[in-house]
Amino acid sequence: MDPRKLRLGFLVATGAIALAFLSPIAPESPRLLSQSIISSLCIGAGLLFLLAAALAGQRATISGFAGALAVAAASLLLLRDPAVAGSARIGFWMLVLACWLAAALCVVNLAAVRDLRRERQRVFDVLVPLMFGATVFYLWEVGVRGFGVPPVLLPPPSAAAARFAGSLSILAGDFTQTFIRGVLIGYVIGCGAGLAVAILARRFSFLGRGLLPLGDFFSALPLVGIAPIMVMWFGFDWPSKAAVVALVTFFPMLVNAIAGLSAAGHIERDLMRSYAASHRQSLTKLYLPAALPFIFNALKINTTLALIGAIVAEFFGTPTQGIGFRISTEAGRMSIDMVWAEIALAALAGMAFYGFVALADRAATFWHPSYRT
């Protein structure tokens, strides 16, 4: 990042802290100087920002991030005062501005780092999204509590996290019902069937010409129309959710696998013919390896489609557990913090599932040109 822009940004953050000392925090809250711990944190953050402005390079990230943490702690401590929560004034928002600006500068500065050793680059690649996510959650927390947004509309992340930690047994049951039974079983059935049909379509070309238009047709079908039908056919328990997931994941796998099985070049196919290779040998030695990038692309797409399909299907009938069931019932009870806890559970499950498939993709297709450095 340009050192002049970095220096200017940290100086602006320091000025925002200075304005916070001169401005009211809330109508009935004492000034910042009269609160010793919070004012010490703010003064320390200002000094750290000045140090970061003086360094104005990669070394400025450490002091700038430390200052951002200090300002964040000060603003969160201020929100513990009922006079500030819901009635914050310009002094409080100057602290939030300083924290956001410093954190943004640190994230941009870290993201611009290149030409590092592989181990250090991996650390930076993980650190940047973590810092960005922490900044987003901080802004969400102070925005909701500072403006006094009703929890029914949007609870702060701390409330959702506390509900998540206090409802682990319920969340575990919902995870088992939705993800283990509905998503994984339907995912395996749908992806496996799609790959098997693609192999048959590669062997018998009329299948490919007939199934691809159907794939476009079924991909356009609304999920909210399919889910009630599957519930009527397979009942209210997990088999109906697995059926929805299998149907949702079948055609992306079919289309991608057919494209992948056709990706082998003429030279490779002529070579297999010159060796008098059988159809099975050509399939296992040439066509399937060439199709692996396409197959894993479909597997990664289907990780999110499967989870969405299972959750939506649970809105149309399910036993007394499941992520979709819990979201529907808790929203009806106005327990929005539990709804966000279930959303967080679904997000974590989806991220872990996608990450596992991506790692398997990297291990199986390490030879592909897209992974060459």
C-alpha positions in Angstrom: 0.0 0.0 0.0 1.2 3.5 -0.7 3.0 4.8 2.4 1.5 8.3 2.1 -2.1 6.9 2.0 -1.3 4.7 5.0 0.2 7.5 7.0 -2.8 9.8 6.2 -5.3 7.1 7.2 -3.7 6.5 10.6 -3.5 10.3 11.2 -7.2 10.5 10.4 -7.8 7.7 12.9 -5.8 9.6 15.5 -7.9 12.7 14.8 -11.1 10.7 15.3 -9.9 9.6 18.7 -9.1 13.3 19.6 -12.6 14.3 18.5 -14.1 11.6 20.7 -12.5 13.2 23.8 -14.0 16.6 22.8 -17.5 15.3 21.9 -20.3 13.8 24.0 -20.5 10.0 24.2 -24.2 9.9 25.1 -26.7 12.4 26.5 -26.4 11.1 30.1 -22.9 9.6 29.9 -19.8 11.3 31.4 -17.1 12.6 29.1 -14.4 10.2 28.0 -11.6 11.8 30.2 -13.6 11.0 33.3 -13.5 7.3 32.6 -10.0 6.2 33.4 -9.8 2.8 31.9 -11.5 3.7 28.7 -9.6 6.9 28.3 -6.3 5.1 28.8 -7.2 2.6 26.1 -8.1 5.5 23.7 -4.9 7.4 24.5 -2.9 4.2 24.0 -4.6 3.6 20.7 -3.9 7.1 19.5 -0.2 6.7 20.3 -0.1 3.4 18.5 -1.8 5.0 15.5 0.9 7.8 15.5 3.6 5.1 15.6 2.0 3.4 12.7 1.8 6.7 10.8 5.5 7.2 11.5 6.5 3.7 10.3 4.1 3.8 7.2 5.1 0.4 5.9 4.5 -3.3 6.6 5.7 -2.8 10.2 2.9 -0.3 10.7 0.4 -3.1 10.6 1.3 -4.5 14.0 1.0 -1.2 15.8 -2.1 -0.2 13.8 -3.9 -3.5 14.6 -3.0 -3.2 18.3 -4.5 0.3 18.3 -7.6 -0.9 16.6 -8.0 -3.6 19.2 -7.6 -1.0 22.0 -10.3 1.3 20.5 -12.6 -1.7 19.9 -12.2 -2.7 23.5 -13.0 0.9 24.7 -16.1 1.1 22.5 -17.4 -2.2 23.7 -16.8 -1.2 27.3 -18.8 2.0 26.7 -21.7 -0.1 25.4 -22.0 -1.8 28.8 -23.3 1.5 30.1 -27.2 1.6 29.6 -26.9 5.4 29.0 -24.7 4.7 25.9 -26.5 1.7 24.4 -29.2 2.9 22.1 -28.3 6.6 22.7 -24.7 6.9 21.4 -23.6 10.3 20.1 -20.8 11.5 17.9 -18.0 10.9 20.5 -18.8 7.1 20.5 -19.1 7.0 16.7 -15.7 8.7 16.3 -14.2 5.8 18.2 -16.0 3.3 15.9 -14.7 5.3 12.9 -11.1 5.2 14.2 -11.3 1.4 14.8 -12.8 0.7 11.4 -10.3 2.9 9.6 -7.3 1.4 11.3 -8.6 -2.2 10.8 -9.3 -1.5 7.1 -5.8 -0.1 6.6 -4.2 -3.1 8.3 -6.3 -5.5 6.1 -5.4 -3.7 2.9 -1.7 -3.5 3.9 -1.6 -7.2 4.7 -3.4 -8.2 1.5 -0.8 -6.3 -0.5 2.0 -8.4 0.9 3.6 -10.6 -1.8 6.7 -12.6 -2.6 6.9 -14.3 0.8 7.9 -17.9 1.6 5.1 -20.4 1.2 4.6 -20.9 4.9 4.4 -17.2 5.7 2.2 -16.5 2.7 -0.3 -19.1 4.0 -0.4 -17.4 7.4 -1.1 -14.1 5.7 -3.8 -15.7 3.5 -5.6 -16.9 6.6 -5.0 -13.8 8.7 -6.5 -11.3 6.2 -10.0 -12.9 6.0 -10.0 -13.4 9.8 -9.2 -9.7 10.4 -11.8 -8.7 7.8 -14.5 -10.9 9.4 -13.6 -9.7 12.9 -14.1 -6.1 11.7 -17.4 -6.9 10.1 -18.7 -8.5 13.4 -17.4 -5.6 15.4 -19.3 -3.1 13.2 -22.4 -5.3 13.4 -22.1 -5.4 17.3 -21.6 -1.7 17.8 -24.1 -0.7 15.1 -26.9 -2.7 16.6 -26.2 -1.8 20.2 -25.2 1.8 19.6 -28.4 2.6 17.5 -30.6 0.5 19.8 -31.9 -1.8 17.1 -34.6 -4.1 18.6 -33.3 -7.7 18.9 -36.4 -8.9 17.1 -35.2 -7.1 14.0 -31.4 -7.9 14.3 -29.7 -9.2 17.4 -26.1 -8.4 18.0 -23.5 -11.1 17.3 -22.8 -11.5 21.0 -26.4 -12.5 21.7 -26.4 -15.1 18.9 -23.0 -16.4 20.1 -24.3 -16.7 23.7 -27.4 -18.6 22.4 -25.2 -20.8 20.3 -23.1 -21.7 23.3 -26.1 -22.3 25.5 -27.9 -24.5 22.9 -25.2 -27.0 21.9 -27.3 -30.1 22.5 -30.2 -28.7 20.4 -27.9 -27.7 17.7 -26.2 -31.1 17.7 -29.5 -32.8 17.2 -30.4 -30.4 14.4 -27.1 -30.9 12.7 -27.4 -34.7 12.8 -31.0 -34.6 11.4 -30.3 -32.1 8.6 -26.6 -32.6 7.7 -25.7 -36.1 8.5 -29.0 -37.8 7.5 -30.4 -35.4 4.9 -27.5 -33.7 3.2 -24.8 -36.4 3.2 -27.0 -39.3 2.2 -28.7 -37.2 -0.6 -25.4 -35.8 -1.7 -23.8 -39.2 -2.1 -26.9 -40.6 -3.9 -27.3 -37.6 -6.2 -23.6 -37.1 -7.1 -23.1 -40.9 -7.5 -26.1 -41.3 -9.8 -25.2 -38.2 -11.8 -21.7 -39.6 -12.4 -23.0 -43.1 -13.3 -25.5 -41.7 -15.8 -22.8 -39.5 -17.3 -20.5 -42.5 -17.8 -23.4 -44.3 -19.6 -24.1 -41.2 -21.6 -20.5 -41.2 -22.7 -20.8 -44.8 -23.8 -24.2 -44.3 -25.5 -24.4 -40.9 -27.1 -28.2 -40.8 -27.5 -28.4 -40.7 -23.7 -26.4 -37.6 -23.5 -28.4 -35.9 -26.3 -31.6 -36.8 -24.5 -30.6 -36.0 -20.9 -28.9 -32.7 -21.2 -32.1 -30.8 -22.2 -33.8 -32.5 -19.3 -31.0 -31.3 -17.0 -31.7 -27.7 -18.1 -35.4 -28.2 -17.5 -35.0 -29.7 -14.0 -32.4 -27.1 -13.0 -35.0 -24.4 -13.6 -37.6 -26.1 -11.4 -38.3 -24.1 -8.2 -37.1 -25.9 -5.0 -40.2 -24.7 -3.1 -42.3 -26.7 -5.6 -40.2 -29.9 -5.5 -39.9 -30.1 -1.7 -43.6 -30.6 -0.9 -43.9 -33.3 -3.5 -40.9 -35.2 -2.0 -42.5 -34.8 1.5 -45.7 -36.4 0.2 -43.8 -39.2 -1.5 -41.2 -40.1 1.2 -42.8 -38.9 4.4 -41.8 -36.2 7.0 -38.5 -37.7 8.1 -35.1 -37.4 6.6 -35.7 -39.6 3.4 -37.7 -36.8 1.9 -34.9 -34.3 2.5 -32.4 -36.7 1.1 -34.6 -37.1 -2.0 -34.7 -33.4 -2.5 -30.9 -33.2 -2.1 -30.4 -36.1 -4.5 -32.6 -34.4 -7.1 -30.9 -31.0 -6.6 -27.3 -32.4 -6.9 -28.0 -34.9 -9.7 -28.1 -32.6 -12.8 -25.1 -30.4 -11.9 -23.0 -33.6 -11.6 -24.5 -35.0 -14.8 -23.7 -31.9 -16.9 -20.2 -31.4 -15.5 -19.3 -35.0 -15.8 -20.5 -35.3 -19.4 -18.4 -32.2 -20.2 -15.4 -33.7 -18.4 -15.6 -37.1 -20.0 -15.4 -35.3 -23.4 -12.4 -33.3 -22.4 -9.8 -35.9 -23.5 -7.9 -34.8 -26.6 -7.7 -36.6 -29.9 -4.0 -37.5 -29.4 -4.7 -39.3 -26.1 -7.7 -41.1 -27.6 -5.7 -42.2 -30.6 -3.0 -43.4 -28.3 -5.4 -45.6 -26.4 -6.7 -47.0 -29.6 -3.2 -47.8 -30.8 -2.7 -49.8 -27.6 -5.9 -51.7 -28.3 -7.3 -50.6 -24.9 -10.8 -51.8 -24.0 -13.6 -49.4 -23.1 -13.0 -50.0 -19.4 -9.3 -49.4 -19.7 -9.9 -46.2 -21.7 -12.5 -45.1 -19.1 -10.2 -45.6 -16.0 -6.9 -44.6 -17.6 -8.0 -41.6 -19.8 -11.6 -40.4 -19.6 -12.1 -40.3 -15.8 -8.7 -38.7 -15.0 -9.4 -36.1 -17.6 -12.8 -35.5 -16.1 -11.7 -35.1 -12.5 -11.5 -31.3 -12.5 -15.1 -31.2 -13.9 -16.3 -33.8 -11.4 -14.8 -31.9 -8.4 -16.2 -28.7 -9.7 -19.7 -30.2 -9.6 -18.9 -31.7 -6.1 -18.0 -28.2 -4.8 -21.1 -26.6 -6.4 -23.3 -29.4 -4.9 -22.0 -28.8 -1.3 -23.9 -25.6 -1.1 -26.9 -26.8 -3.2 -27.3 -29.8 -1.0 -27.4 -27.8 2.3 -29.8 -25.3 0.9 -32.1 -28.0 -0.5 -32.2 -29.9 2.8 -33.0 -26.7 4.9 -35.7 -25.5 2.5 -37.3 -29.0 2.4 -37.6 -28.9 6.2 -39.9 -25.9 6.0 -42.5 -28.2 4.4 -42.7 -30.9 7.0 -40.1 -32.5 9.3 -39.9 -34.1 12.7 -39.3 -32.0 15.8 -35.7 -31.2 14.9 -33.6 -30.0 12.0 -32.0 -26.7 11.0 -34.9 -25.6 8.7 -37.5 -26.7 11.3 -35.8 -24.8 14.1 -35.5 -21.6 12.0 -39.2 -21.8 11.1 -40.4 -22.4 14.6 -38.0 -20.0 16.4 -38.9 -17.2 13.9 -42.5 -17.7 14.8 -41.7 -17.3 18.5 -39.7 -14.2 17.8 -36.5 -15.9 19.1 -34.3 -14.3 16.5 -31.1 -15.0 18.4 -31.8 -18.8 18.0 -32.5 -18.2 14.3 -29.1 -16.7 13.9 -27.5 -19.5 15.9 -29.0 -22.0 13.4 -27.8 -19.8 10.5 -24.3 -19.8 12.0 -24.5 -23.6 12.3 -25.5 -24.0 8.7 -22.8 -21.6 7.6 -20.1 -23.5 9.6 -21.3 -26.8 8.3 -21.3 -25.6 4.7 -17.9 -24.0 5.0 -16.4 -27.2 6.5 -18.1 -29.4 3.8 -16.8 -27.2 1.0 -13.4 -27.0 2.5 -13.2 -30.8 2.7 -14.2 -31.3 -0.9 -11.7 -28.5 -2.0 -8.9 -30.3 -0.1 -9.9 -33.6 -1.8 -9.9 -31.8 -5.1 -6.4 -30.4 -4.5 -5.1 -33.8 -3.5 -6.7 -35.6 -6.5 -6.0 -33.0 -9.3 -2.6 -31.7 -8.2 -1.3 -32.3 -11.7 -3.8 -29.9 -13.3 -2.4 -26.7 -14.8 -4.6 -24.5 -12.5 -2.6 -25.7 -9.5 0.8 -25.1 -11.0 2.8 -22.2 -9.5 
